[in-house]
Amino acid sequence: MTRKASWWGKVTGEISKLRTTMTRWSIRTGRLGGGYKLDSSRVDYALARELYSNTADNYKLGGAFAKPVVNTTVAFMGVPRFRSEDEAAQEVLEDFFGANVSRMQQVHTGALCEGDAYVMLTREDEEDAVLYPETNGARLVFNILPPEQVVAINRDPITGSVYEYVLKSEHTWMDAAGKQRRCTITQRIRRDTREVAVDGDKPPDIQTGEQPNPWGFIPIVHFRNEASVTALYGKSDLEPIEPFIKAYHDVMLHAINGSKMHSTPRLKLKLKDVSEFLLNNFGISDAAKFASEGKTINLDGQELLILTDGEDAEFIEVRSAIGDAAILLKFLFYCIVDVSETPEFAFGVHTPSSLSSVKEQMPILIRRVARKREHFTESWQMVARMALAMTAAGENQAFATYATTVLWDEIDPRDDGEVADALWKTTQALNTAVLGGFLSREAAAMFLAQYIDTMAEWIADDPELPGERERIIKDRILMARLDGAEEEELEMITKALQLASAAGAGGAGD
């Protein structure tokens, strides 16, 4: 029984390495009888980063799988775009998020790798104001907080809403005499106040004590990966595959060590008299003394051994364990592929039928990406709200609304050849339908616009912007001129096209 318990403790110790000690606390939800347990355990952020960068010694031979799992999803996710009904707000959002695309990608990477990512917006005076004339001396800054700095997220015991973030960071600085100083800075950020405390040497530019929060909200957004209503923190995408990565490392290491050991031939001796053998071949007269002194025999140059009748010598051929290990390693690899929902090609694996393989594997990745986007959409909307609110307060600007729609680029699982083939078949089918009188040109153009982003509306709402039909008319006139048509012909073409355009504007649509 003791042995079984010890074995189980060892196994769970390996599997749960990405998790810190688990503590739970109760929170009331506002529903009758509504209390639930909120898991406040956190990912081992340091280990997660080590796995991602493959610097953890105990995972080295399997750690290379971690980065593709995270990076593939992040790459296909992309970053969102924001749409506001207010034109001034739209301009602010485009400028702010357009300048922080790289940081937005870092947020996704951090959340998937470590389970938690924190975005903190600040409005800061520009030190190099001469380089930023467009900011009027101050600008909105997109900050990414290391998850370790967030030591507590305190929630209202009734509603469950966050009322305080507690941040703690180590700070090293040099005083006027050139002496190194250290301190720990703790911040307690609430909707109305911000409290700063310093433990150690106080930096001269830090103002301690409680200060009013000018924004009226906590300017921090928590991106929780695979968020759960019963968990305070997120989950790393590396957690489910951590035991397989560890097993892969162990099996590979065992196979390599075994291969090294078995690569050296072992001499097997069958002897009647060991002392006589040692004397005849190596000149050792006192075998007992030789053994007691821990001496060894070097067989280099001993291609010929003197043996007596009945004695024998042969090299042992040891079967390598590499073959058996390869089967197990392949099994562990597919466990990582299945559990992580990451296609094989993301790991650089050459599959026998790459086209069919991609077709089969892409839907799984697309569903995974869609799930991640849905989880993060609300968080990005909150970041956008904060950016607009802080801009409005800092620049004395009013927006009609802070609400935004988050837009993600569509993921097309097809390659360029498949897209071109589909487009050709679609245009041929539409052309047949138009010529046969089954479909109007406008309807065909509206359908085709789903495939071609550069197409405009058939008839533009804005009179200053040409619609797709007008663009076609101008294109036909240009081509006629290039073909050397006479002026009279051009006039006839122009009039005919104008009449067609006018008829279409009247509702014909053809």
Buried (B, 14 or more C-beta within 10 A) or exposed (E): EEEEEEEEEEEEEEBBBBBBEEEEEEBBBEEEEEEBEBBBBBBBBEBBBBBBEBEBEBBBBBBBBBBBBBBBBBBBBBBBBBBBEBEBBBEBBBBBBEEBEEBBBBBBBBBBBBBBBBBBBEBEEBEEEEEEEEBEEBBBBBEBBBBBBBEEBEBEEEEBEBBBBBBBBEBEBEEEEEEEBEBEBBBBBBEEEBBBBBEEBBBEEEEEEEEEBEBEBBBBBBBBBBBEEEBBBBBBBBBBBBBBBBBBBBBBBEBBEBEEEBEEEEEEEEBEEEBBBBBBBBEBEEBEEBEEEEEEEEEEEEEEBEBEEEBEEEEEEEEBBEEEBEEBBEEBBEBBBEBBBBBBBBBEEEBEEEEEBBBEBBEBBBEBBBEBBEBBBEBBBBBBBBBBBBBBEBBEEEBEEBBBEBEBEEBEEEEEEBEEEEEEEBBEEBEEBBEEEEBBBBBBBBBBBEEEEEBBBBBBEEEEEBBBBBEBBEEBBEEBEEEEBEEEEEEEBBEEBEEBBEEBEEEEBB
